[in-house]
Amino acid sequence: MLSIENLNQYYGGSHILRNVSFRAEAGKVTVLLGRNGVGKTTLLKCLMGLVPAKSGHIQFDGRELTRLPPYERVRAGIGYVPQGREIFPRLTVAENLQMGLASRPRGSKLPDLVFELFPVLKSMLHRRGGDLSGGQQQQLAIGRALAGNPRLLILDEPTEGIQPSIIKDIERAIRTVAETGEMAILLVEQYYDFAHSLADQYLVMERGEIIARGAGVDMERDGVRQLLSV
């Protein structure tokens, strides 16, 4: 569903992304791992159009997205959960979720899936987003992305600063979404055990390049944990 070919990006004279190529398929979780500062978040920002790609191609469902603005990528069916959640703290939970409907036709309603995955949000609809715990805010950020009914869900380190019980809820939610077979999931993560539990395929990034890739079931055999700890 998502195809990235020879993507390059620079900050000033620094070559941040170096000929990055990979695919993410519907019904599967593609996990991108790497230590801090290797280019993972920059890659996601390129995919969303928040940072322009210097060269290369981004195709989604056969459509070229490389030069499209972010809102067109959302309309094409991409949902994005940024690092740090970036919810609207002064808006209620309901209003935050409704922001996820902005790309859909007027009068669209929140998918039932949002509350099936995160029932706690239904009981907090009238609370301000800023009053939620960090884990609840992460669930809200994912729910907001799912509100747009995306066919590709991109998550940037969803376990960062989250308590273990909520991490388990998020893991179950991602697995449930993948098992529908209708959505491709691209998960950027540093927490190895979480990534390993979900990965259908993995990619390891170092200094802006993909240095290893393979099937999720082979991560231990391939020494992925050691690549992240070097």
C-alpha positions in Angstrom: 0.0 0.0 0.0 2.9 2.4 0.9 6.0 2.4 -1.3 9.1 4.5 -0.5 11.9 4.6 -3.1 15.3 6.2 -2.7 14.1 8.9 -0.3 16.7 11.6 0.5 16.5 14.6 2.8 18.9 17.2 4.1 19.1 19.7 6.9 21.5 22.3 5.7 24.6 20.4 4.7 23.7 17.3 6.7 22.4 14.3 4.8 19.7 13.0 7.1 17.9 10.4 5.0 20.0 8.3 2.6 18.2 6.5 -0.2 15.6 5.0 2.1 13.4 2.4 0.4 10.8 0.1 1.8 7.1 -1.0 1.5 4.3 -1.3 4.1 1.4 -3.6 3.2 -2.2 -3.7 4.2 -3.0 -5.9 7.2 0.6 -5.9 8.4 2.6 -4.0 10.9 5.9 -2.7 9.6 8.2 -1.7 12.5 11.0 0.8 12.1 13.6 0.7 14.8 16.7 2.7 15.6 18.3 4.8 18.3 17.7 8.5 18.9 18.9 10.8 16.1 19.1 8.3 13.2 16.4 9.9 11.2 13.2 8.0 12.1 11.0 11.0 12.9 12.4 13.0 9.9 11.3 10.1 7.7 7.8 10.2 9.1 7.6 13.9 8.6 8.7 13.4 5.0 5.9 10.8 4.6 3.4 13.3 5.9 4.7 16.3 3.9 5.8 18.2 7.0 9.4 18.2 5.7 10.0 18.2 1.9 11.9 15.3 0.4 15.0 16.3 -1.5 14.6 13.4 -3.9 12.9 10.0 -4.2 9.3 8.9 -4.4 6.5 8.3 -1.9 3.6 6.3 -3.4 0.4 5.3 -1.6 -2.1 3.0 -3.1 -0.5 3.6 -6.5 -0.7 7.4 -6.2 2.4 9.7 -6.1 2.4 11.8 -2.9 5.9 13.1 -2.9 5.0 16.8 -3.7 1.5 16.9 -2.1 0.8 19.0 0.9 0.0 17.3 4.3 -3.8 17.8 4.1 -3.9 16.0 0.7 -2.0 13.1 2.2 -4.5 12.9 5.0 -7.4 13.0 2.4 -5.6 10.1 0.6 -6.1 8.0 3.6 -3.0 8.4 5.9 -3.5 8.8 9.7 -0.5 10.1 11.8 0.1 9.9 15.5 3.1 12.2 16.1 5.7 11.8 18.8 4.6 13.5 21.9 0.9 13.0 21.0 0.2 16.7 20.2 -3.4 16.7 21.3 -5.2 20.0 21.8 -5.1 20.4 25.6 -7.8 23.0 25.9 -10.3 21.1 23.8 -12.4 18.3 25.2 -11.9 14.7 24.3 -14.9 14.9 22.0 -13.6 18.0 20.2 -10.1 16.4 19.8 -11.7 13.4 18.2 -13.8 15.5 15.9 -10.6 17.2 14.6 -9.8 13.8 13.2 -13.0 14.0 11.0 -11.8 17.2 9.3 -10.7 15.3 6.1 -14.0 13.4 5.9 -17.3 14.5 4.3 -19.4 16.9 6.4 -21.7 15.1 8.8 -19.4 12.0 9.2 -19.5 10.3 12.6 -16.7 8.8 14.6 -16.1 5.2 13.8 -17.3 2.7 16.4 -13.8 1.2 16.3 -12.4 4.2 18.3 -14.5 3.5 21.4 -14.2 -0.3 20.9 -10.4 0.0 21.1 -10.3 2.7 23.8 -13.6 2.6 25.9 -12.1 5.0 28.5 -12.4 7.8 25.9 -16.2 7.4 25.8 -16.4 8.1 29.6 -14.2 11.2 29.2 -15.8 12.9 26.2 -16.4 16.2 28.1 -13.1 16.4 29.9 -10.3 18.6 28.5 -7.5 16.8 26.8 -4.9 18.4 29.0 -6.5 16.9 32.1 -5.9 13.3 30.9 -3.0 11.2 31.9 -0.2 10.7 29.5 -1.4 7.2 28.6 -5.0 8.5 28.1 -3.7 11.3 25.9 -1.9 8.7 23.7 -5.1 6.7 23.3 -6.8 10.0 22.4 -4.1 10.8 19.8 -4.5 7.3 18.2 -8.3 7.6 18.4 -8.1 11.0 16.6 -6.0 9.5 13.8 -8.4 6.5 13.5 -11.4 8.9 13.3 -10.4 9.8 9.7 -10.8 6.1 8.8 -7.3 5.9 7.4 -5.9 3.0 5.3 -2.4 3.7 6.6 -1.7 4.4 10.2 1.7 5.9 11.1 2.7 5.9 14.8 5.8 7.7 16.1 7.0 6.0 19.4 3.5 5.5 21.0 5.0 3.9 24.1 7.2 6.9 25.1 6.5 7.9 28.7 3.5 5.6 29.0 2.7 3.3 31.9 2.9 -0.5 31.2 -0.9 -1.1 31.5 -1.6 1.4 28.8 1.2 0.0 26.6 -0.7 -3.3 26.7 -3.9 -1.5 25.7 -2.1 0.2 22.8 -0.5 -3.1 21.7 -3.9 -4.8 21.6 -5.4 -1.9 19.7 -2.7 -2.0 17.0 -3.0 -5.8 16.7 -6.8 -5.5 16.3 -6.5 -2.9 13.6 -4.0 -4.9 11.7 -6.1 -8.0 11.9 -8.9 -6.3 10.0 -6.7 -6.6 7.0 -7.8 -3.2 5.8 -5.1 -0.9 7.1 -1.3 -0.8 6.8 0.5 0.2 10.0 3.9 1.8 10.2 5.2 1.8 13.7 8.4 3.7 14.8 9.6 2.4 18.1 12.6 2.2 20.4 11.0 -0.3 22.9 12.2 -3.6 21.4 9.8 -5.9 23.2 6.8 -3.9 22.1 8.0 -3.8 18.5 8.9 -7.5 18.5 5.4 -8.4 19.7 3.7 -6.6 16.8 6.1 -6.7 13.9 5.2 -8.6 10.7 8.3 -7.0 9.2 11.1 -4.9 10.6 13.4 -2.2 9.4 16.5 -1.0 11.4 17.7 2.5 10.6 21.2 3.9 11.4 22.6 7.3 10.2 19.7 7.8 7.9 19.9 4.4 6.2 18.1 1.1 6.4 20.8 -1.2 7.6 18.7 -4.3 8.3 15.3 -5.7 7.4 13.4 -8.9 7.6 10.4 -10.8 9.0 9.3 -10.0 12.5 9.5 -13.6 13.6 13.3 -13.5 12.7 14.2 -10.4 14.8 15.9 -12.5 17.6 17.7 -14.7 15.1 18.8 -11.6 13.2 20.2 -9.9 16.3 18.0 -6.8 16.1 18.2 -6.2 19.8 22.0 -6.1 19.6 21.9 -3.6 16.7 19.9 -1.2 18.8 22.2 -1.5 21.9 25.5 -1.0 20.1 
